[in-house]
């Protein structure tokens, strides 16, 4: 790492963690520039669910050093930017949203009676991603498929199946398989305690899914006025929101897709990243 940093102009890394700490340290030591993407966990402090780098000393130490010493921080949302500012005063921080490859999401296809969420089926997923609420709400809709996409632990799967044995668990699947579910789904749920961006929400919207999300974190930045908002853990409110989302017209589904194409395309992210890196290297000359 030391040798590599000496030979480069700019260090670019994801997440303020032990993995990027040596790069930022040596960049500072040898007068190089460092750019770090703050993905969310590295700036989070959610002690109630024991989530975030700032909830424990082992992860807080590298996160705080990097957030203070990196030349440029790129937050994935305004919410994440504000989380950073609660902990440190960075040298420079900008918001560069995550990007979705909207070229691979075809125009809206015929939708089926399917509601999807994406989350690891783990103890953490129960609380962080609202899986218990998702399972409880599924009992209101016996004629619909409720699908949880993500790697699964048997003990947690069994716990959720006690709520509704008809829940569908895909396990960890290839991205293309995820897109197949999003193509057919009418509604996408993100019932999270906190979200630093919500990439799965953006991907689902690009396929014409109507989002039902908690009014937390950066989800409102992604969803805007297209979807429906619920309180975290609100079973009845979430069920009512899904009922409304299921009434959505094709026109609203197209608007969901257009919002993602306009604000969160991978091309938009690429242009912003290139501009920031180019401006950084110019300062070195």
N, C-alpha and C positions, 0 to 999 in steps of 0.2 A: 504494500500500500504506500509506504513512504517513497519508494522509488517511482512508482506510477504517478503519484501526485506531483513529484518534482518535475516530471516530464510533461505534464499537461498544462492547459490554460485554465480550464474550469472543471470543477468537480460537481457532478449532478447526481443526486440520490433521492430515494423515496423513504420517507419516515425518519423522524428524529429518534434514533435508537442506537444500541451498541454497535449495530452493523455499519452505520454511517458516521459514528463518532470518530474513528481514526482518520477518515477522509477529511472531515471538517477540521480536525485538530492539525493535520499536516498542511492543509491548505492555508490555514492561518499562519502557521510557522514559516512557510516558504513563500508567502505573499501571493498565493493563488486565490482565485475566486471560487466560492462554494454556493451552490443552489440546492435547496432541499425542499421537496414536496411534503407538506404536512397533510397527512391523509386523514387525520381525525383522532385515532386512538392515542397518538403521540402527544396530543394537546388536551385530552379529555380528563376530567376529574368527576367521576360518578361513584362515590363511595357506597351508595345504597345498593348498587348491583356489582360493586367491586370491579368497575370497568374504567380503563384509562391509565395511561402511563403515570399520571400524577397521583394515583391512588397508592403507589408503593415506592419506596426509596430506590430499589434496584433499577426500576425503569425511569424514575423521575430524574436521576442524576444525568444520564446521557441526554435525555430529552431536553432538559433545561439548558445544558451546555450548548447543544446544537441550536436551539431556538434563539439563544442569545448571540452566538458567534458566527453562524452562517451569514454570508453576505446578503443573500436573498432567500426569503421563505415564500413558497408558493402554496397558499391555502386552497383546498379544493372547494371551499364555499365561504361566504361571508360569515356564516355561523362558526366555522372552524377558525377563521381569522380572529374573531372576537374571543374565542376560547384561548388562542395563543396570547392575546393581549392581556388576559387575566393573569398570566403567569410571568411574562417577561416583556421588556421593551426591545423588540428586534431591530436590527440595523435597517432592514427593508422588508416589507411584506406586501404581497399582491395576491389577488384572487384569480386563479385560473381553474375554471371548472373542469371536472372530468369530461371525457368525450365518449360519444356513442357512434359506432360505425353504422350510420343510417342507410348506407348503400346496400347493406345485406338484409335489411328488414324490408320486405316487399310491401307493396300497397296492401291495405287491409283485406284480409281474407274472411271467409265465412266463419263466424264465431260460434262456439259451442257453449254449453252450460257448464263452464269451468271457471273456477276462481283459484288463483295461484298466489303463493308467496315463496320467496327464496330465503333460506336460512339453514345453517347447520342444525341438525336435530340433536342438540346437546343440552345439558343443564343450563349453560349460559344462554343458549338460543331461546329457551323458555322465557327468560326474563328480558334479555336484550332485544330480541326480535318479536316478542309478543306471541309466541306460538301457542300458549295456553288459551289466549283470547281467540286466536284463529280457530283452534279446535272447538272451543265452546260455541262460537258463532256458526260453525259448519252444521251444527245440529238444527239450526233454524231452516236449513235449505236441503231437505232430504233428496230432492231431485237434481242436485248439482254436484259436480265433482269438486272437492276441495283438495288441492295438491300442494304438498310441501316439497320443494326442490332443494337438495343439499345433502351432504354426507350425514349419516345417521348413526346413532348409538341405540342399540336394541332396548336398553332400559328406558330411554326417553321415548322411543317409538311406542313401546308398550304402555307407558303412562298416558300418552296422548290418545292411543287407541281405546283406552278405557272411557274416554270422553266421547269419542265417536269412532267405532270400529271401521267405518267406511272411508276414513281419511286415506289419501293416496300418498305414499312416500316413494319418491323416485330414487333416493340415494344419490351419491355423487355421479353425475352424468356429464358427457361432453357438452361444450357450449352450444353446439348445433342442436342437440337434443333439448336443451333449455329453450332455445328459440322456437322449436316445434310446439312446445307447450304454450309459449307466449303468443304464437300465431293463432292458436285456437281459443285462448282464454278471453272471456269478456271483461273480467275484473282482475286487477292486481292489488293485493293487500301488502302494505308495509306498516305493521302495527308496533313499531319499535319504540323502545324507551328513549333511544337517542340514535340519530343518524348524521354523520358528518357530511354526507352528500346524498347517497341513495341511487347508486348506479343501476341496480336491478329495476328500480322504479322507472328510470329514464329509458332503459332498454324495453321495458314492457310498454311504455307509452309510445315508443317508436313503432310498435306492432299494433297500435290501436287499442290497447287495454285502457280502461278507465281506472285511475288509481284511487284507492281508499287508504288514507295514511293518517298517522297520528300527527297532531299539531306540535311536533317537536323537532329540534335540531334544524337541519338544512332542508327538510322535506318540502317546506313551502317554497323554497327557492327553485326547486325542480318542478314541482307540480303546478304552481301558480294558481290560476282560477279554473283549471281544467277538472280537477278531481274533487273528492270529498274528504273533509277532515274530521277526525274523531279524537276523543281523549284516550290516553293510554289506559288499557285495561277495561274500557267501557264496552262490555259485551252487547248490551241492548243498542247502544248508540252505533256500534260498528255494524250490527245486523241491519239496522235501518238505513245506514249509509250504503251498504252493499245492495239493498233493495232498490235504492235510487240509482245507483251506478248501473244496475242491470237494465234500466230503462233508457240508457244512453242511445242516441241516434248515431248513425254512421257519420254524420257531419261532426259530432263532438269527437268521435274517434279520430277523424282526420285532423281535427284541431290539436288533439293530443300529440299526434305524430309530427305535425308541423311545428309545434312548440319545441320539440326535441331537435328537429332538423335545424331550426333557426338559432337556438341558444346553446345546444350542447353537442354539436357534431364534432367528430374527431378531427375534422379539417380546421374548425375554429380553434380547438385546443392546440393543434400543431402550429398554426400561424403565431399564436401568442407565445408558445414556448420558443420558437425560433427567433422571434423578435427580442425576447428577453435575453436569450443566450448571445445573440449577435451584439446587442447593446453592451452586454457584460464584457465580451471580448474586445470591443472597440475601446473600452476604458483601459485595457491593458497595453494598448499601443501608444 
